[in-house]
């Protein structure tokens, strides 16, 4: 039951993008098409989960025993950058179209504060390895869900002729993002 609450809280209540405002750059940048958002969401879920596991192990088996926790941020950034490079190489080999569609935003996962934020949050909250893995996967799923919802709404708005010319593009996207964040706020209080 504890893990179910952790998943619900990470996906809906404490959504990494809409409640904690982490990872806004890829959220706004890649959300033009649902297909691209799906690929980016999958890449973020993978990188976030693997990064959280690896950073947990580094924190508990290297940094803490050696009493060099102050190196946490530097070590975590290096781990995340390495993982993103790995994902980029795999995507280039497996799906060149997705690799080209993600373009500049794939390397931006390296600087996506959601990845580093979840790694740091799981350590701050004192999660064990299983909890860290579930929390990271659920947070990535929440990121992907928000990204897909936002991309679907943006696609619909692009097709709509009801949007004033001055509001087309990023202005209406920002309004929709705010409304989506308010909708997710409706889940607050369901779980801590």
HELIX and SHEET records of a PDB file:
HELIX    1   1 UNK A    2  UNK A    8  1                                   7    
HELIX    2   2 UNK A    9  UNK A   13  3                                   5    
HELIX    3   3 UNK A   24  UNK A   29  1                                   6    
HELIX    4   4 UNK A   34  UNK A   58  1                                  25    
HELIX    5   5 UNK A   59  UNK A   63  3                                   5    
HELIX    6   6 UNK A   69  UNK A   71  5                                   3    
HELIX    7   7 UNK A   72  UNK A   94  1                                  23    
HELIX    8   8 UNK A   96  UNK A  102  1                                   7    
HELIX    9   9 UNK A  104  UNK A  107  1                                   4    
HELIX   10  10 UNK A  113  UNK A  124  1                                  12    
HELIX   11  11 UNK A  129  UNK A  159  1                                  31    
HELIX   12  12 UNK A  165  UNK A  167  5                                   3    
HELIX   13  13 UNK A  170  UNK A  185  1                                  16    
END                                                                             
